[in-house]
Amino acid sequence: MFSRRHLTLLTDFGLRDGYVGILKGVIAKVDPTVSAIDISHDITPQDVAAARFCLANAYPYFPKDTVHVAVVDPGVGTPRRGIAVQLEDGYLVGPDNGIFDGVLSRHRVVSVVELTERKYWRTDRPSRTFHARDIFAPVGAHIATGVRVDRLGTPIDPESLVRLPIGEAKKMEGKIEGCVQYCDRFGNLITNIPAQWVDGKSWQVEIGGQKIPQGETYSDAKAEGTVALVGSHGWVEIGADRASASDRLNVKFGDTIAIIYE
């Protein structure tokens, strides 16, 4: 017997305006037994890269076959595609704008469709400014109740999905080169350098012309200084003790970082 799948929501809608509650109402109308788990609704508006990181970071902690509806959508109403992706261990629903890039780079795609089958939408005349309400939330709810992805629209080539130009960290002679892929609300700068690349080694970080010493906790940062360490998400990051490393270093998303072996 089929059991309802878990469903998550990740948006930049905030909680002031009622948009998130509306999504949950739409989901409940499809099936009141489907409950939505909030990953975050506090993504900086239109920051697709931040949403990409947060979804990829959260994805492994949910049960197999969870449906993830993620909507940070600067191109809402334009010809950008709405998609549903079936992975080997879960589902993704949202705009094809790179928001799923982090998950797609780590999990095998089974199938992808463009959402063209309107009977699974809330209305066949969706708002040009609220596809999350009219398309993505109801489609996610239908998947959670057992509707197959291939019924939701037109098959598309997984290789055609939009990717974000974040790039991969590179191992070089005596160092690693990477970049900042996310800055969290504490001002910690999270890089795209995997923790296992520095495991068992002695190293320091160079970024913006400054050298950051290696440590194990945020309290290892010297007064008014910063520290480089391995974060809980499995990436090398730069933090500060009860302060924002981003503010102290004036570093932002995409800035180059190097790890130098000592």
C-alpha positions as CSV (number, residue, x, y, z in Angstrom):
1,M,0.0,0.0,0.0
2,F,1.3,3.4,-1.0
3,S,2.2,5.8,2.0
4,R,2.3,9.5,1.6
5,R,5.7,11.0,0.9
6,H,7.2,13.8,2.9
7,L,7.2,17.2,1.3
8,T,9.4,20.2,2.0
9,L,9.3,23.9,1.2
10,L,12.2,26.2,0.6
11,T,11.5,29.8,-0.6
12,D,12.5,33.5,-0.3
13,F,9.0,34.5,0.7
14,G,9.6,35.2,4.4
15,L,6.7,34.9,6.9
16,R,5.2,38.4,6.9
17,D,3.0,38.3,3.9
18,G,1.1,35.0,4.2
19,Y,2.6,33.5,1.0
20,V,4.0,30.4,2.8
21,G,0.6,29.8,4.5
22,I,-1.0,30.0,1.1
23,L,1.3,27.3,-0.3
24,K,0.4,25.0,2.6
25,G,-3.3,25.7,2.1
26,V,-3.0,24.7,-1.6
27,I,-1.1,21.5,-0.6
28,A,-3.8,20.7,1.9
29,K,-6.5,21.1,-0.7
30,V,-4.8,18.4,-2.8
31,D,-4.5,16.1,0.2
32,P,-5.0,17.2,3.8
33,T,-2.8,14.3,5.0
34,V,0.3,15.7,3.3
35,S,2.2,18.0,5.7
36,A,4.8,20.4,4.6
37,I,8.2,20.7,6.4
38,D,9.8,24.1,6.2
39,I,13.5,24.1,5.3
40,S,13.7,27.9,5.1
41,H,11.7,30.8,3.9
42,D,14.4,33.4,4.9
43,I,16.5,33.1,1.7
44,T,17.6,36.6,0.6
45,P,15.1,37.6,-2.1
46,Q,16.1,36.4,-5.5
47,D,19.3,34.8,-4.2
48,V,19.2,31.5,-6.3
49,A,22.7,30.6,-5.3
50,A,21.9,30.7,-1.6
51,A,18.8,28.6,-2.1
52,R,20.9,26.1,-4.1
53,F,23.3,25.7,-1.2
54,C,20.6,25.4,1.5
55,L,18.6,22.8,-0.4
56,A,21.7,20.7,-1.2
57,N,22.8,21.0,2.4
58,A,19.4,19.9,3.7
59,Y,18.6,17.2,1.2
60,P,20.5,14.2,2.7
61,Y,18.7,14.6,6.1
62,F,15.3,13.7,4.7
63,P,13.8,10.2,4.2
64,K,14.1,8.5,0.8
65,D,11.5,9.7,-1.7
66,T,10.9,13.1,-0.1
67,V,9.4,15.7,-2.4
68,H,11.3,19.0,-2.3
69,V,9.5,22.1,-3.6
70,A,12.0,24.9,-3.9
71,V,11.0,28.4,-5.2
72,V,13.4,31.3,-5.5
73,D,12.3,32.5,-8.8
74,P,13.4,35.9,-10.2
75,G,12.2,34.8,-13.7
76,V,8.6,33.9,-12.6
77,G,6.2,34.5,-15.5
78,T,9.0,34.4,-18.2
79,P,9.7,31.5,-20.6
80,R,11.9,29.8,-18.0
81,R,10.7,26.3,-17.4
82,G,8.9,24.8,-14.5
83,I,10.2,21.3,-13.8
84,A,9.8,18.1,-11.8
85,V,12.8,15.9,-11.3
86,Q,12.8,12.3,-10.2
87,L,16.1,11.3,-8.6
88,E,17.1,7.9,-7.4
89,D,16.2,8.9,-3.9
90,G,13.8,11.8,-4.0
91,Y,12.0,14.4,-6.1
92,L,12.5,18.1,-6.9
93,V,9.8,20.6,-8.0
94,G,10.4,24.3,-9.0
95,P,11.8,26.6,-11.6
96,D,14.6,25.5,-13.9
97,N,17.0,28.3,-12.9
98,G,19.9,26.6,-11.2
99,I,18.2,26.2,-7.8
100,F,18.6,22.4,-8.0
101,D,22.2,22.4,-9.2
102,G,23.7,21.4,-5.9
103,V,21.5,18.4,-5.5
104,L,21.8,17.4,-9.1
105,S,25.6,17.3,-8.9
106,R,25.4,14.6,-6.2
107,H,22.4,12.5,-7.0
108,R,21.5,10.5,-10.1
109,V,18.6,11.7,-12.2
110,V,16.0,9.2,-13.2
111,S,13.7,11.5,-15.3
112,V,12.8,15.2,-15.8
113,V,9.7,16.8,-17.2
114,E,8.6,20.3,-18.0
115,L,5.4,20.9,-16.1
116,T,2.9,21.2,-19.0
117,E,0.0,19.0,-17.7
118,R,-2.3,21.6,-16.4
119,K,-4.7,19.3,-14.6
120,Y,-2.2,19.0,-11.8
121,W,-2.0,22.8,-11.4
122,R,-4.2,24.7,-9.0
123,T,-5.7,26.5,-12.0
124,D,-5.2,26.3,-15.8
125,R,-4.8,30.1,-15.8
126,P,-1.9,30.6,-13.3
127,S,-0.8,34.0,-12.1
128,R,2.3,35.3,-13.8
129,T,3.7,36.3,-10.5
130,F,2.9,33.3,-8.2
131,H,3.8,30.0,-9.9
132,A,4.7,28.6,-6.4
133,R,1.0,28.8,-5.5
134,D,-0.5,27.8,-8.8
135,I,1.9,25.3,-10.2
136,F,4.8,24.1,-8.0
137,A,2.9,23.5,-4.6
138,P,0.1,21.6,-6.1
139,V,2.4,19.5,-8.4
140,G,4.6,18.7,-5.3
141,A,1.5,17.6,-3.4
142,H,0.4,15.4,-6.3
143,I,3.8,13.7,-6.3
144,A,3.6,13.2,-2.6
145,T,0.3,11.4,-3.1
146,G,1.8,9.1,-5.7
147,V,1.3,10.7,-9.1
148,R,4.2,9.6,-11.4
149,V,6.5,12.3,-12.7
150,D,6.0,11.2,-16.3
151,R,2.3,12.2,-16.0
152,L,3.1,15.8,-15.1
153,G,4.4,17.1,-18.4
154,T,6.8,16.8,-21.3
155,P,10.1,14.8,-20.9
156,I,13.3,16.9,-21.2
157,D,17.0,16.1,-21.4
158,P,18.6,16.2,-17.9
159,E,21.7,17.7,-19.5
160,S,19.6,20.8,-20.5
161,L,18.9,21.8,-16.9
162,V,20.3,25.2,-15.9
163,R,23.4,25.1,-13.8
164,L,25.0,27.8,-11.7
165,P,28.5,28.9,-12.6
166,I,30.0,28.3,-9.1
167,G,32.6,25.8,-10.4
168,E,34.6,23.2,-8.6
169,A,37.5,23.5,-6.2
170,K,40.8,22.4,-7.7
171,K,43.8,20.6,-6.1
172,M,47.1,22.1,-7.1
173,E,50.7,21.7,-6.1
174,G,50.8,22.6,-2.4
175,K,47.4,24.2,-2.3
176,I,43.7,24.1,-3.1
177,E,41.8,26.8,-5.0
178,G,38.1,27.3,-4.5
179,C,35.5,30.0,-3.8
180,V,32.9,31.2,-1.3
181,Q,29.6,29.4,-2.1
182,Y,27.4,30.7,0.8
183,C,27.4,33.2,3.7
184,D,25.1,32.1,6.5
185,R,23.2,34.4,8.9
186,F,26.1,34.4,11.4
187,G,28.5,35.7,8.7
188,N,30.3,32.4,8.3
189,L,31.8,32.1,4.8
190,I,31.3,28.6,3.5
191,T,33.6,27.5,0.7
192,N,33.2,24.9,-2.0
193,I,36.2,23.0,-0.6
194,P,35.3,19.5,0.8
195,A,36.3,18.8,4.3
196,Q,38.0,15.5,3.3
197,W,40.5,17.4,1.2
198,V,42.1,18.9,4.3
199,D,41.6,15.9,6.7
200,G,44.8,15.2,8.6
201,K,46.7,18.1,7.1
202,S,48.0,21.3,8.5
203,W,46.8,24.3,6.5
204,Q,45.8,27.9,6.4
205,V,43.5,30.0,4.2
206,E,44.3,33.0,2.0
207,I,41.5,35.2,0.9
208,G,41.4,38.8,-0.2
209,G,45.1,39.2,0.5
210,Q,44.7,38.0,4.1
211,K,45.9,34.8,5.8
212,I,43.4,33.0,8.1
213,P,44.8,30.4,10.5
214,Q,43.4,26.9,10.9
215,G,41.3,26.1,13.9
216,E,38.7,23.7,15.2
217,T,36.0,26.0,16.8
218,Y,34.9,29.6,16.3
219,S,36.5,30.5,19.6
220,D,39.9,29.7,18.2
221,A,39.7,33.0,16.3
222,K,41.9,35.7,17.9
223,A,40.4,39.0,19.1
224,E,39.0,40.9,16.1
225,G,40.2,38.1,13.9
226,T,38.9,35.1,12.0
227,V,39.5,31.3,11.8
228,A,39.3,28.7,9.1
229,L,37.7,25.4,10.1
230,V,35.6,22.5,9.0
231,G,31.9,23.2,9.4
232,S,29.0,20.8,10.2
233,H,28.0,20.8,6.6
234,G,31.2,19.1,5.4
235,W,32.9,22.2,3.8
236,V,35.8,24.3,4.8
237,E,34.5,27.6,6.2
238,I,35.8,30.9,7.7
239,G,34.2,32.1,10.9
240,A,34.8,34.5,13.8
241,D,34.2,34.4,17.5
242,R,30.8,36.0,18.2
243,A,31.1,38.1,15.1
244,S,30.7,38.1,11.3
245,A,33.6,36.9,9.3
246,S,31.9,38.3,6.2
247,D,31.9,41.8,7.7
248,R,35.4,41.6,9.0
249,L,36.9,40.4,5.7
250,N,34.5,42.2,3.3
251,V,34.2,38.9,1.3
252,K,31.1,37.8,-0.7
253,F,29.7,35.0,-2.7
254,G,32.0,33.8,-5.5
255,D,35.2,35.4,-4.1
256,T,38.3,33.2,-4.6
257,I,39.9,31.4,-1.7
258,A,43.1,29.3,-1.5
259,I,44.1,26.7,1.1
260,I,47.9,26.6,1.6
261,Y,49.4,23.5,3.1
262,E,51.9,24.1,5.9
